[in-house]
């Protein structure tokens, strides 16, 4: 509230916040909802990138495809989705070598998911 008073000898303005505990509680609840919604968005995007990478990765024995996985990590001030191709030769397939052409599967998978991820984040942050 904002209260202004005036008398012939004294002018006074008083500014006070009423219901501060409720306001803080409401803000904390809002932050909790947003954080958990964004966790879901990151998990869904990570799952989608993993799925697409497994669909488009070149297959010889199937070992590389089998070893593509993801984890979602929640840290103090960020949420990370990490998609990993856990073989000794995963980067050689993705980037190529002097004797083998690149056969990208991770970057194209991530780039195809990016617009959906950005839109999902915007939706979460634009709703109350």
Secondary structure, DSSP 8 states (H G I E B T S, - for coil): -EEEEE-SS-EEEEE--SSHHHHHHHHHHHHHHHHHHHHHHHHHHHHHHHHHHHHHS--SSSHHHHTEEEEEEE-SS-EEEEEEE-STTHHHHHH--SSS-----HHHHHHHHHHHHHHHHHHHHH--
